[in-house]
């Protein structure tokens, strides 16, 4: 099987290519330097020349706060770029896998969000990712939409790397304690992605590592597992002002994933342990 992957320089795209190659699949990684997804002509040329059996679309504008001031660019990448890829996949009759986010929900209550629950994004990033979903659903029958959250991986910046950098420097950090979700290790996610893309179990799924926590609890566990003596002070969202509004509740139901017969990801604590061992060993 030959698979084209966008956003290969990002956290998820990198791990997806590594996982696919490790299983003997033919992986073709692209990024803005060899396929600018906002350029419809370039997208059509590159994908048609590659002749993949499927496209895994990882590329996205993910700077949540910056998106509030760069709405046009964010929409150009997340909405128009996704439509450009989906249109080529439609013409070629091949499936697409698109990654969305917990940010498409308004984050109210404490229930676990189901795939068909009402979409009420609180910020520009969430709105554009939702519009990207709609483009995929409108154009293609053979699609996978995976909603993920709180992603961390080797190839890129993330919350864990920030904590490991700032914590030891300052001796203490303030972290939001009233936003709840599930951290997701891209290495674990990539395994499921490669499993899923080789099936015809199309549809929209929620995928995260198992378990939930607050950002505060996440930070505490990071320092605990890393053996660092850093004080973590719990903050409310109101005490930590940000440009873009965040959902308080990012709990997502994975019943559909289970019912489709896919293997659940390990706990986020287990993923964190393996991730820390890897980046500390590599000195990342």
C-alpha positions in Angstrom: 0.0 0.0 0.0 1.2 3.5 -0.9 0.2 6.4 1.4 0.8 10.1 1.0 1.2 11.9 4.3 0.9 15.7 4.6 2.7 17.7 7.4 5.5 15.2 7.7 7.6 17.7 9.6 5.1 17.9 12.4 4.6 15.7 15.5 2.0 13.4 14.1 3.0 13.3 10.4 6.5 12.3 11.4 5.4 9.4 13.5 2.8 8.2 11.0 5.5 8.0 8.3 7.9 6.2 10.7 5.2 3.7 11.7 4.1 3.0 8.1 7.6 2.4 6.9 8.2 0.1 9.9 5.4 -2.0 8.7 6.7 -2.2 5.1 4.2 0.3 3.6 5.3 2.8 0.9 5.1 6.2 2.6 5.4 9.4 0.7 5.8 12.4 3.1 5.1 16.0 2.1 5.3 19.3 3.7 5.0 22.9 2.6 8.4 22.8 0.9 7.3 20.2 -1.6 3.5 20.5 -1.5 1.9 23.7 -0.3 -1.7 22.6 0.5 -3.1 26.1 -0.1 -2.0 25.8 -3.8 -4.7 23.7 -5.5 -2.7 23.2 -8.7 0.4 22.0 -6.8 -1.7 19.7 -4.6 -3.3 18.1 -7.7 0.1 17.7 -9.4 1.9 16.1 -6.5 -0.9 13.7 -5.4 -1.6 12.6 -9.0 2.1 12.0 -9.7 2.5 10.1 -6.5 -0.6 7.9 -7.2 -1.2 6.9 -3.6 -3.8 4.4 -2.4 -4.8 6.8 0.4 -3.9 10.3 1.8 -3.3 10.9 5.6 -3.7 14.6 6.0 -1.8 15.7 9.1 -0.8 19.3 8.0 -2.6 22.1 9.8 -2.4 25.5 11.3 -2.3 24.7 15.0 -1.2 27.9 16.8 -4.4 28.4 18.7 -3.8 31.8 20.1 -2.1 33.2 17.0 -5.0 32.1 14.9 -7.2 34.8 16.5 -5.0 37.4 14.8 -4.3 35.4 11.7 -7.7 34.2 10.8 -7.2 34.4 7.0 -4.1 32.3 7.1 -5.6 29.8 9.5 -8.6 29.4 7.3 -6.5 29.1 4.1 -4.6 26.2 5.5 -7.2 24.3 7.6 -10.3 24.9 5.4 -9.1 25.7 1.8 -6.0 23.4 2.1 -8.2 20.5 3.3 -10.7 21.1 0.5 -7.8 21.1 -2.1 -6.7 17.7 -0.9 -10.2 16.3 -0.6 -11.1 17.3 -4.1 -8.1 15.4 -5.6 -8.9 12.3 -3.4 -12.5 12.5 -4.7 -11.3 12.6 -8.4 -8.9 9.7 -7.8 -11.4 7.7 -5.8 -9.1 7.2 -2.9 -9.8 7.6 0.9 -8.6 10.5 3.0 -7.9 10.6 6.7 -8.3 14.1 8.3 -7.4 15.1 11.9 -9.8 17.3 13.8 -9.9 18.4 17.4 -11.8 18.5 20.7 -11.9 22.3 20.2 -15.0 21.8 17.9 -17.1 21.5 21.0 -18.0 24.3 23.4 -16.6 22.4 26.4 -19.5 22.8 28.7 -20.7 20.2 31.2 -18.9 17.1 32.3 -20.2 14.4 29.9 -18.0 12.7 27.3 -18.6 14.2 23.9 -20.0 11.8 21.3 -19.2 12.2 17.6 -22.5 13.6 16.6 -23.0 16.0 19.5 -23.6 19.7 18.5 -20.5 21.6 17.2 -19.9 25.0 18.8 -16.2 26.0 18.5 -15.1 28.7 20.9 -12.1 29.9 18.8 -10.9 30.4 15.2 -8.8 27.3 15.3 -11.7 25.1 16.3 -14.0 26.7 13.8 -11.6 26.2 10.9 -11.0 22.5 11.9 -14.7 22.0 11.9 -15.1 23.6 8.5 -12.3 21.2 7.3 -14.4 18.3 8.6 -17.4 19.6 6.6 -15.3 19.8 3.4 -14.2 16.2 3.8 -17.7 14.9 4.5 -19.2 16.9 1.6 -16.7 15.8 -1.0 -15.8 12.2 -0.1 -17.6 9.0 0.8 -14.4 7.1 1.8 -13.2 9.3 4.7 -11.8 8.9 8.2 -12.1 11.9 10.6 -10.1 11.5 13.8 -10.7 14.0 16.5 -7.6 14.1 18.8 -6.5 16.3 21.7 -3.5 17.5 23.8 -1.0 16.0 21.4 2.7 15.4 22.2 5.4 13.8 20.1 9.1 13.7 19.5 9.2 15.9 16.4 8.0 19.4 17.5 7.1 21.6 20.4 4.4 20.6 23.0 3.3 21.1 26.6 5.7 18.5 28.0 8.8 20.1 26.4 7.7 23.5 27.6 7.3 22.2 31.2 10.7 20.5 31.1 12.3 23.7 29.9 10.5 26.3 32.1 10.0 24.2 35.3 13.7 23.7 36.2 14.5 27.3 35.3 11.9 28.9 37.5 11.4 26.3 40.2 7.7 26.6 40.0 5.0 27.0 37.3 1.3 28.0 37.2 -0.9 25.7 35.2 -4.6 25.7 34.5 -6.5 23.2 36.6 -10.1 23.6 35.3 -9.7 22.4 31.8 -10.1 18.6 31.5 -9.0 16.4 28.6 -6.8 13.5 27.5 -3.1 13.8 26.5 -2.3 11.9 23.3 1.1 10.5 22.3 1.6 10.6 18.6 3.6 7.4 18.6 0.6 5.5 20.0 -1.8 7.4 17.7 0.3 6.6 14.6 -0.1 2.9 15.3 -3.9 3.2 15.2 -3.8 5.5 12.2 -1.9 2.8 10.2 -4.2 0.1 11.4 -7.3 2.1 10.4 -6.1 3.4 7.0 -5.8 -0.2 5.9 -9.5 -0.9 6.5 -12.8 0.3 5.1 -14.3 1.2 8.5 -14.9 4.8 7.4 -16.4 7.5 9.6 -15.7 9.9 12.4 -13.9 8.7 15.5 -12.6 10.2 18.8 -9.0 9.0 19.5 -6.9 9.8 22.5 -4.8 7.9 25.0 -6.9 6.4 27.8 -7.7 8.4 31.0 -8.5 12.1 31.7 -6.7 14.9 33.6 -6.4 18.6 33.9 -3.4 20.5 32.6 -2.4 20.9 36.2 -2.5 17.2 36.8 -0.6 16.6 33.6 2.2 19.0 34.7 2.4 17.3 38.1 2.8 13.9 36.5 5.4 15.2 34.1 7.6 16.5 36.9 7.0 13.4 39.0 8.0 11.0 36.2 11.0 13.2 35.2 12.2 13.2 38.8 12.2 17.0 38.9 11.4 19.1 42.1 9.2 21.7 40.6 6.2 23.3 42.4 3.1 23.4 40.3 0.5 26.0 41.2 -3.1 25.3 40.1 -4.7 28.2 38.2 -8.2 28.9 37.0 -8.7 29.7 33.3 -9.7 33.2 34.4 -6.3 33.6 36.1 -4.4 32.5 33.0 -5.6 34.9 30.2 -5.2 33.6 26.6 -6.1 35.1 23.3 -8.3 32.2 22.3 -11.0 30.7 24.5 -10.5 27.1 25.5 -13.1 24.4 26.3 -13.3 23.4 30.0 -14.5 19.9 29.1 -12.6 18.0 26.4 -13.7 14.5 27.5 -14.4 12.5 24.3 -16.3 9.2 24.1 -14.4 6.5 22.3 -17.3 4.0 22.2 -17.4 4.2 18.4 -13.8 3.3 18.2 -14.3 0.3 20.5 -17.4 -0.9 18.6 -15.5 -0.8 15.3 -13.0 -3.3 16.8 -10.0 -1.0 17.0 -7.4 -1.4 19.8 -7.6 1.3 22.4 -4.5 3.4 23.0 -2.6 2.9 26.3 -3.1 5.2 29.3 -1.7 8.7 29.0 0.5 8.1 32.0 2.0 5.1 30.2 2.5 7.1 27.0 4.1 9.9 29.0 6.6 7.5 30.6 7.7 6.1 27.3 7.9 9.5 25.8 10.0 10.9 28.6 12.4 8.0 28.4 12.8 8.5 24.7 13.4 12.3 24.7 15.7 12.2 27.8 17.7 9.3 26.2 18.0 11.3 23.0 18.7 14.6 24.8 15.8 16.3 23.0 
